[in-house]
Amino acid sequence: MNSQSFAGLLGAIVASVVMVVAVAYGPIGQYGKPAKPASIQQSAPVQMQPVPVAPAPRGPVIREVPN
């Protein structure tokens, strides 16, 4: 067995271990993931306070400068 075939075998073993760990910790798609809980509906809507209105933008202030 030469070094190239040994490296290929070792690479295949490492790749298979990485794939097994990837599937164990993060399944692809929805497989193995818990179902999303249903959203809870409140009977009375929450009152939001009105947002204060920003003042209208003003132009540049031009002052007369004595000569």
Rosetta blueprint (number, residue, H / E / L):
1 M L
2 N L
3 S H
4 Q H
5 S H
6 F H
7 A H
8 G H
9 L H
10 L H
11 G H
12 A H
13 I H
14 V H
15 A H
16 S H
17 V H
18 V H
19 M H
20 V H
21 V H
22 A H
23 V H
24 A H
25 Y H
26 G L
27 P L
28 I L
29 G L
30 Q L
31 Y L
32 G L
33 K L
34 P L
35 A L
36 K L
37 P L
38 A L
39 S L
40 I L
41 Q L
42 Q L
43 S L
44 A L
45 P L
46 V L
47 Q L
48 M L
49 Q L
50 P L
51 V L
52 P L
53 V L
54 A L
55 P L
56 A L
57 P L
58 R L
59 G L
60 P L
61 V L
62 I L
63 R L
64 E L
65 V L
66 P L
67 N L
